[in-house]
Amino acid sequence: MSPGSGLKSDARQLMFEKAPLLFLISLLFVLLDTTLSQLVFRLPGTIDLPNMYERLAAGEMPSFMLMYSNFRPFGVVLAVVIFFIRRILNTGFIGYCMRVRRRQDTEYKDIFSGFIIFHKVVLIFLISSTFIFLWSLLLLIPGIIASYRYRLAYYILLDDPRKGPLQCLNESTTLMNGAKVDLLIIDVSFLGWHILNFLLMILIRAPFAIPLVSIWLSPYIGITIAGFYEQRIKGIAV
């Protein structure tokens, strides 16, 4: 039995137990996240994504200079703000999946819980990204290892919002000792779903297309990793 197979089975069972509310909440999350991601490429002063698609469809490969020729400071600032809003929203969805995993009552507002601690979410992202970047300067592998080292920091913060970003990162490092490969295997096991999601998005070819597979995949991954976190804090091997 591969690492995480039991966690994935538990996740599927919980998803059906919480249906249809879980899929409605997942749909809301996917809609918000997709809208924000699409908005970034349609803001004045950012990459003109529709134009890029048209050029690619015509067989033209846009140059680097053309892609970034429309960049303006205001557009870049808005894009950065939206990026962090997405990160905070994703953290809220992690919190929602943790509640599902623990069989606690859930509601729509759970996916917005990250905004209550938004400053710590942003700091965790900035600090961890800096460390990952510095490790990546050595080689790609140390950067990947660093990314898994800090993977559980958001879960720790959601469990106890009183903790500071550095404390969450340090505790994540401790929890991930000896478990990085297990989590990597779990991530790889979802690769087929990600490919299917990507292919469907290409086939739809709409200016604004909802990644339909994500309505299933987002809670599936979220509840599985929440289960991984539960096992790590209890000292149980995956």
C-alpha positions in Angstrom: 0.0 0.0 0.0 1.5 3.4 -1.1 1.8 6.2 1.4 -1.5 8.2 1.6 -3.8 5.5 0.0 -5.6 5.2 3.3 -5.8 9.0 3.7 -7.3 9.3 0.1 -9.8 6.6 0.8 -10.9 8.5 4.0 -11.1 11.7 2.1 -13.4 10.3 -0.5 -15.7 8.9 2.2 -15.8 12.2 4.0 -16.6 14.0 0.8 -19.6 11.9 0.1 -20.7 12.2 3.7 -20.6 16.0 3.4 -22.3 16.1 0.0 -23.9 18.1 -1.5 -22.8 21.0 0.8 -19.1 20.2 0.3 -19.4 20.4 -3.4 -21.3 23.6 -3.3 -18.7 25.2 -1.0 -16.0 23.8 -3.3 -17.7 25.3 -6.3 -17.8 28.7 -4.6 -14.1 28.4 -3.8 -13.2 27.4 -7.4 -15.3 30.2 -8.8 -13.6 32.8 -6.6 -10.1 31.5 -7.2 -10.7 31.2 -11.0 -12.1 34.7 -11.2 -9.2 36.1 -9.4 -6.6 34.2 -11.5 -8.3 35.3 -14.7 -8.6 38.9 -13.5 -4.8 39.2 -13.1 -4.4 38.6 -16.8 -7.1 41.1 -17.8 -6.0 44.1 -15.7 -4.6 47.1 -17.5 -0.8 47.0 -17.2 -0.4 43.2 -16.9 0.0 40.4 -19.4 -2.7 40.5 -22.1 -3.6 36.8 -21.9 -6.5 36.9 -24.5 -4.1 38.4 -27.0 -1.5 35.8 -26.2 -4.0 33.0 -26.8 -4.9 34.5 -30.2 -1.3 34.7 -31.2 -0.6 31.1 -30.1 -3.8 29.9 -32.0 -2.4 31.6 -35.1 0.9 29.7 -34.7 2.9 32.7 -33.5 5.1 32.4 -30.5 5.0 35.7 -28.5 8.3 37.1 -27.6 9.4 37.8 -24.0 9.4 41.5 -24.7 5.9 41.4 -26.2 4.5 39.6 -23.2 5.8 42.1 -20.8 5.5 45.3 -23.0 2.2 46.2 -21.4 3.4 46.1 -17.8 2.6 49.2 -15.8 3.4 49.8 -12.1 -0.3 50.1 -11.1 -1.2 46.9 -12.9 1.6 45.0 -11.3 0.6 46.3 -7.8 -3.0 45.1 -8.4 -1.7 41.8 -9.6 0.4 41.3 -6.5 -2.6 42.2 -4.3 -4.8 39.7 -6.1 -2.1 37.1 -5.8 -2.0 37.5 -2.0 -5.8 37.5 -1.8 -5.7 34.1 -3.6 -3.1 32.8 -1.1 -5.3 33.9 1.8 -8.4 32.4 0.2 -6.5 29.1 -0.3 -5.5 29.1 3.4 -9.2 29.5 4.3 -10.0 26.5 2.1 -7.3 24.5 4.0 -9.1 25.4 7.2 -12.4 24.2 5.7 -10.8 20.9 4.7 -9.4 20.5 8.2 -12.9 20.9 9.7 -14.3 18.3 7.3 -11.5 15.9 8.2 -12.3 16.4 11.9 -16.0 15.9 11.2 -16.8 19.3 12.5 -19.7 21.5 11.4 -18.9 23.5 8.3 -20.4 26.4 6.5 -19.6 28.7 3.5 -17.8 31.3 5.6 -15.2 28.8 6.6 -13.3 29.4 3.3 -12.9 33.0 4.3 -11.3 32.3 7.7 -7.8 33.1 6.3 -8.7 36.8 6.1 -8.9 37.0 9.9 -5.2 36.1 10.1 -4.2 37.5 6.7 -1.1 39.3 7.9 0.4 36.0 9.3 -0.6 34.2 6.1 1.3 36.7 4.0 4.3 36.6 6.3 4.5 32.9 6.2 4.4 33.0 2.4 7.1 35.7 2.2 9.4 34.1 4.7 9.1 30.5 3.3 9.4 31.7 -0.3 12.6 33.6 0.6 14.1 30.5 2.2 13.0 28.3 -0.7 14.5 30.7 -3.2 17.8 30.8 -1.3 18.0 27.0 -1.2 17.1 26.9 -4.9 20.1 29.0 -5.7 22.2 26.0 -4.7 20.3 23.4 -6.7 16.7 22.5 -7.6 16.5 19.6 -5.2 17.3 21.6 -2.0 14.6 24.1 -3.1 12.1 21.3 -3.4 13.1 19.9 0.0 12.7 23.3 1.5 9.2 23.7 0.1 8.1 20.4 1.7 9.8 21.4 4.9 7.4 24.4 5.3 4.3 22.8 3.8 2.4 22.4 7.1 3.0 25.9 8.4 -0.5 27.1 7.3 -2.1 24.1 9.0 -0.3 24.9 12.3 -1.3 28.6 12.1 -5.0 27.6 11.5 -4.8 25.3 14.5 -3.5 28.0 16.7 -3.7 31.6 15.2 -1.8 32.9 18.2 1.4 31.4 16.9 3.8 33.6 14.9 4.9 32.9 11.4 8.4 31.8 12.3 7.0 29.5 15.0 4.7 27.9 12.5 7.6 27.4 10.0 9.8 25.9 12.7 7.1 23.5 13.9 6.4 22.5 10.3 10.1 21.7 9.8 9.9 19.4 12.9 6.7 17.7 11.7 8.1 17.1 8.3 11.2 15.4 9.5 11.3 12.0 7.8 7.9 12.6 6.1 8.8 14.7 3.0 9.0 11.8 0.6 5.6 10.5 1.9 4.0 13.8 1.1 5.7 14.0 -2.3 4.3 10.6 -3.2 0.8 11.8 -2.1 1.2 14.8 -4.4 2.4 12.7 -7.3 -0.7 10.4 -6.9 -2.9 13.4 -7.8 -0.9 14.1 -11.0 -3.4 12.3 -13.3 -6.3 14.5 -11.9 -4.3 17.7 -12.6 -3.6 16.6 -16.2 -7.3 15.8 -16.8 -8.2 19.2 -15.3 -5.7 21.0 -17.7 -6.9 19.1 -20.8 -10.5 19.9 -20.1 -9.6 23.6 -19.7 -8.0 23.5 -23.1 -10.9 21.7 -24.7 -13.5 24.1 -23.4 -11.6 27.1 -25.0 -13.8 29.7 -23.4 -12.6 33.2 -22.3 -13.7 32.3 -18.8 -13.8 28.6 -18.1 -14.4 27.0 -14.7 -11.9 24.1 -14.1 -14.7 21.6 -13.5 -12.4 18.8 -12.2 -11.3 21.2 -9.5 -14.7 21.1 -7.8 -13.9 17.5 -7.0 -10.1 17.7 -6.8 -9.7 20.7 -4.5 -11.5 19.1 -1.5 -10.0 15.7 -2.4 -6.5 17.0 -2.1 -7.3 19.3 0.8 -8.9 16.7 3.0 -6.1 14.2 2.2 -3.4 16.6 3.2 -5.4 17.6 6.3 -5.4 13.9 7.2 -1.6 13.8 6.6 -1.2 16.8 9.0 -3.4 15.0 11.6 -1.2 12.0 11.5 2.0 14.0 11.8 0.8 15.9 14.9 -0.2 12.6 16.4 3.1 11.0 15.5 1.5 8.4 13.3 3.4 7.1 10.2 1.6 7.6 6.9 
